[in-house]
Structure formats: C-alpha cells, structure tokens
Amino acid sequence: MTAAAPDPKILHVDMDAFYASVEIRDRPELADRPVAVGGTAEGRGVISAANYPAREYGVRSALPTARALQLCPELVLLPPDFDKYTTVSREIMRIFRSYTPLVEPLSLDEAFLDVSGCERLHGNAETIGRKIRSDILRETGLVASIGVAPTKFLAKLASDLDKPDGFRVIRGPELREVLDPLPVSKIFGVGERTAKRLESMGVTTIGQLASKSRDEVKATFGATGTWIHDLAHGIDDRRVTPNRVEKSHGKERTFPEDVTDRELLRRCLYDFAEEVAYDLRDRGLRGKTVSVKARFWNFKTVTRSKTLDFPTNLGPRIFATARELLERVPAGPLRLLGVQVSNLEDVRTPVQTGLFDDGAAFQAPREDTRLGRATEGVDQLRRRFGRDVVRPASLIDAPDERRGSRDPRP
C-alpha cells in the first residue's frame, strides 16, 4: 500500500437523484414538489429514487412505498422508465469518454474517471471536472455532484460532501482536515454493525480510527480492519477499471394486486426475458445462469435457478428456461416476480466445448447464431424507434408496470 498521492487525478461523478431528476426535467411543473420514482399508489413496492424535496420528509431509495406515503402524503409517485434512464446514461457516459477512456461505470448514474495524462488536451483534473459538469448540464439538463481526489475512496467521499450540484476537490495536504471530523460510517465497508463495534472501542470519527494502530484494528476486524484503517489514512490503491463486467442483470416487477394466473405470470416472464436479453446484447454480454425470483403475498421469497450448457443473450432462450423454473415455484398469490441472468461474460469470449462432444453438443450455438441474426434487425429497430416498436403478439396486452402508479398530475 502507498499513501494517497498529493495530486488528484480521480473523478467520481454522481448524478443527483437521477431517476427523479430525469422525470422532473421532462415535467418541470413538478420541480418544487416532492417526487419519487417507483412503487404504486396502493403502497406496494419500494422507492427507487426521490428528489430532494421528498428527502426532506425522510423519503429515500429502498424505502417501502407505504412508509413513504405515510411520511409524505403529498408525494408524487411516478412509474420508472428505464429505457429513458438508460438513454440518458449513455449520453452522460459519452461525455465522460470524450475526456478519458478510463471510465468505470458503477451504475446508470455513477462512474469513476481517471484523467491521468489528459492535462495537455483538457487541463488538470479540477478543470476537467468542471467542464464535465457543464457539459452534462448543457446536453442533458441535469446536475451532477463531482468529487476530485487522489484515490477512488476520497473522490467518492468528496462527491458526497456538497450534494446536490456539488463540486469538491480533496488534495493531499488537506486530507486530515477533511477526513478527521467525519463519522466512521463514511468509510466504505463500515456498516451499522461495524460502526457499533468501533464505538465500543471509543471510535466514532475517521480521525479517531486513523489514530488507532493498524495492528489493533486488524486484530479486532481482521482483513476488514486493515482495509478500513488504510482508508482512514486516505490509502486506496484500487485503480479505475474501464471494462469491469457486471455480475448479473435482471428485471422484476411488484404487482398492484397479487397474481395467481400462471398464464399472466408466463407473459410477464416473456416480457422480462426480452428486456434483459436486449440489455445484455446492448452491453456486449451473455450469461449462463437464469434465475426466477418470486415473492408471495406473505413476503416469503423463493428463487429457482438453472445453469445452461451455453451462455446466451437471446430472449427466447432466457424465457424458455424461466418458464421451466416458474413451474418449480409453489402455487400461491405472487406480489413480485423477476428474472435474472448471471454468470456473465463478454460476447467475444470463445464458447467452450468438450474435446469429445458429439455434433448435438454444437447444435445450441448454431441455433443461437441463426436466432441472433434475426434478432439483430429487431435490435436496430428498437434502438432507432424505442423498445416497444417490435413486440411479440402475446405481449401486446401484457400488464404494464406503469399501471397502478399514482397520478402525477397536479
């Protein structure tokens, strides 16, 4: 491990209340009202994002919608539009890559950038950060909070300090001034349980943690202790990784009313499979493991999974497996259903087959190749005109996840 360098080269860009901000951008009359994305007017599901007026009432992401409505009866609930968020995210990532190829997306609305070696073209890291924030506002109408620092941990910490629409630079000489008064919960890896154990040691701030010996913290917390002690000193050797592959990708839906109709559930699975497959193809990924998640009326959740012989990113393949897995889910009213594909890999990875496999073993990839060619044309239409321009006939009347959302009209 090496101490944090004095010259900041890492940026952390975090779009403020991204989903809600995109919706408010398109409906400016909602700008001063508490707005949240996700859940339904009946109080089902959870909040995906909330704007800052809503946060003043205690509404946060992952909060059950019923609780959010209790905290803020005037809350405007909007249905999520992930197609739109993905499109905006691509615009933002394109802006990042216009300054540096070293971009590590963490989600649709968040990324690390390494701008080392970009000074001659674009200026120093602080200048680049301000240019990026200006570009995002001009091209998308959205605001971002940006942290600039020598390490990933410090850059992310900096971006959180002045939200929303914040900009903070942390340089080596001011490291202790910034870190010492902050609560230990600001350290990545310090959750509620770890914070309580640290408190029992007399440690509530990052400065107090930094003053402890490394060996003492390691003796109490093991490898985690070494990690959090290093972060308390600003030490973080993690590099920005541009080609980090997602571990899984999926889609799920909380129904406005409990569903028992298996045909309706199968149609939902088909819809999920097509959307997940399209996203995987768009990201240049494919996966081998398909999972179905089902949550019953009493909140009991079951998951069924199957690993395929060959990786895929094709909707019919994913759906066929998901449909089979649904048959292994016990009967009963479902309030949530989802499909996930995991064990992902880059599509350029060669497909492995056994040395003595017979011809039948190669049949699936050949069929996928033919199906993939047919899918390419459909993908081109979807990219140009939107995902719903081509849909299977069986999905035309499928239940829309937007139904049941609270009417956002004033």
Rosetta blueprint (number, residue, H / E / L):
1 M L
2 T L
3 A L
4 A L
5 A L
6 P L
7 D L
8 P L
9 K L
10 I E
11 L E
12 H E
13 V E
14 D E
15 M E
16 D L
17 A L
18 F H
19 Y H
20 A H
21 S H
22 V H
23 E H
24 I H
25 R H
26 D H
27 R L
28 P H
29 E H
30 L H
31 A L
32 D L
33 R L
34 P L
35 V E
36 A E
37 V E
38 G L
39 G L
40 T L
41 A L
42 E L
43 G L
44 R L
45 G L
46 V E
47 I L
48 S L
49 A E
50 A E
51 N L
52 Y H
53 P H
54 A H
55 R H
56 E L
57 Y L
58 G L
59 V L
60 R L
61 S L
62 A L
63 L L
64 P E
65 T H
66 A H
67 R H
68 A H
69 L H
70 Q H
71 L H
72 C L
73 P L
74 E L
75 L L
76 V E
77 L E
78 L E
79 P L
80 P L
81 D L
82 F H
83 D H
84 K H
85 Y H
86 T H
87 T H
88 V H
89 S H
90 R H
91 E H
92 I H
93 M H
94 R H
95 I H
96 F H
97 R H
98 S L
99 Y L
100 T L
101 P L
102 L L
103 V E
104 E E
105 P E
106 L E
107 S E
108 L L
109 D L
110 E E
111 A E
112 F E
113 L E
114 D E
115 V L
116 S L
117 G L
118 C L
119 E H
120 R H
121 L H
122 H H
123 G L
124 N L
125 A H
126 E H
127 T H
128 I H
129 G H
130 R H
131 K H
132 I H
133 R H
134 S H
135 D H
136 I H
137 L H
138 R H
139 E H
140 T H
141 G L
142 L L
143 V L
144 A E
145 S E
146 I E
147 G E
148 V E
149 A E
150 P L
151 T L
152 K H
153 F H
154 L H
155 A H
156 K H
157 L H
158 A H
159 S H
160 D H
161 L H
162 D L
163 K L
164 P L
165 D L
166 G L
167 F E
168 R E
169 V E
170 I L
171 R L
172 G H
173 P H
174 E H
175 L H
176 R H
177 E H
178 V H
179 L H
180 D L
181 P L
182 L L
183 P E
184 V H
185 S H
186 K H
187 I L
188 F L
189 G L
190 V L
191 G L
192 E H
193 R H
194 T H
195 A H
196 K H
197 R H
198 L H
199 E H
200 S H
201 M L
202 G L
203 V L
204 T L
205 T E
206 I H
207 G H
208 Q H
209 L H
210 A H
211 S H
212 K L
213 S L
214 R H
215 D H
216 E H
217 V H
218 K H
219 A H
220 T H
221 F H
222 G L
223 A H
224 T H
225 G H
226 T H
227 W H
228 I H
229 H H
230 D H
231 L H
232 A H
233 H L
234 G L
235 I L
236 D L
237 D L
238 R L
239 R L
240 V L
241 T L
242 P L
243 N L
244 R L
245 V L
246 E L
247 K L
248 S E
249 H E
250 G E
251 K E
252 E E
253 R E
254 T E
255 F E
256 P E
257 E E
258 D E
259 V E
260 T L
261 D L
262 R H
263 E H
264 L H
265 L H
266 R H
267 R H
268 C H
269 L H
270 Y H
271 D H
272 F H
273 A H
274 E H
275 E H
276 V H
277 A H
278 Y H
279 D H
280 L H
281 R H
282 D H
283 R H
284 G L
285 L E
286 R E
287 G E
288 K E
289 T E
290 V E
291 S E
292 V E
293 K E
294 A E
295 R E
296 F E
297 W L
298 N L
299 F L
300 K L
301 T E
302 V E
303 T E
304 R E
305 S E
306 K E
307 T E
308 L E
309 D E
310 F E
311 P E
312 T E
313 N L
314 L L
315 G H
316 P H
317 R H
318 I H
319 F H
320 A H
321 T H
322 A H
323 R H
324 E H
325 L H
326 L H
327 E L
328 R L
329 V L
330 P L
331 A L
332 G L
333 P L
334 L E
335 R E
336 L E
337 L E
338 G E
339 V E
340 Q E
341 V E
342 S E
343 N E
344 L E
345 E E
346 D E
347 V L
348 R L
349 T L
350 P L
351 V L
352 Q L
353 T L
354 G L
355 L L
356 F L
357 D L
358 D L
359 G H
360 A H
361 A H
362 F H
363 Q H
364 A H
365 P H
366 R H
367 E H
368 D H
369 T H
370 R H
371 L H
372 G H
373 R H
374 A H
375 T H
376 E H
377 G H
378 V H
379 D H
380 Q H
381 L H
382 R H
383 R H
384 R H
385 F H
386 G L
387 R H
388 D H
389 V H
390 V L
391 R L
392 P L
393 A H
394 S H
395 L H
396 I L
397 D L
398 A L
399 P L
400 D L
401 E L
402 R L
403 R L
404 G L
405 S L
406 R L
407 D L
408 P L
409 R L
410 P L
